[in-house]
Amino acid sequence: MTARRSPNEATHRTVRIRRFYTDDWGAYKRHLDPLKHEVGKQNTQKIANKHLNLQRRIKRLARRTICFS
């Protein structure tokens, strides 16, 4: 039996993560490189806002493209 790979595994390999912006959970401190890890809400809120805007725009685009005849 062979192990199945995650469909996102190739994506994870190609994306180069430079910084980790997280909250103050202890597991992050134990597992992330302190030079690449930054604790705080300011950057996490910016990232979450960008994702929300992108998600909203994609949904709106999908609605507009479905409504043609």
N, C-alpha and C positions, 0 to 999 in steps of 0.2 A: 504494500500500500504506500503510495507516495503522498507526501504532504502537499496540500493545495496552497497556493500562494494567494495572498490578498490581492484583489484587483487594484488597490491603491499602492501596492508595494513598489512598483516601478516609479510612480509619482514621488513617493517618499525618497527614493534614491536620487532622483534628478533635481529635486528642490534643495537648495543649499540654505539651511537655516542659520542665520548669523546671530540673532538675539532671541531670547525667550523672555516675554513679558508675562508675568504671572502674579498671582496673589501670594500671600505669605504662608502657604501650606508647607509643612515640613518635608514632604516627599520631594518637592521640587528642589529644596536645598540639598537633599541627599543625593539626588540623581543627575542634576544639571551642573555643568561647569560654571563656577561662580563668575568667571570672566564674561560668559555669554548670558547670564541670568540677571534680570532686573525685576525687582519687586515694586509694584505700585499699580494704581488704578488708571493713571493718566493715559498710558500707552495702550492698556487693554481696552479702555473705553473707545479710543480712536479706532482700533482695529475692529472692535465689535460694531461700531457705527459704519465703517466702510463695508463690512459684510452685510449689514442690514440694508444699506442703500443698494448694494449690488443685487441682493435677493429681491428687493422690491422692484427694481428696474427689470430684472429678468422675468418676473411674474407678469408685469405690465406688458412687456414685449410679447410674451406667450399669449396673453389675452387678446392683444391686437392682431396677432397673426392667425388666430383661430377664427376670428369673426369675419372672415371674408367669404364671398360666395361666387 
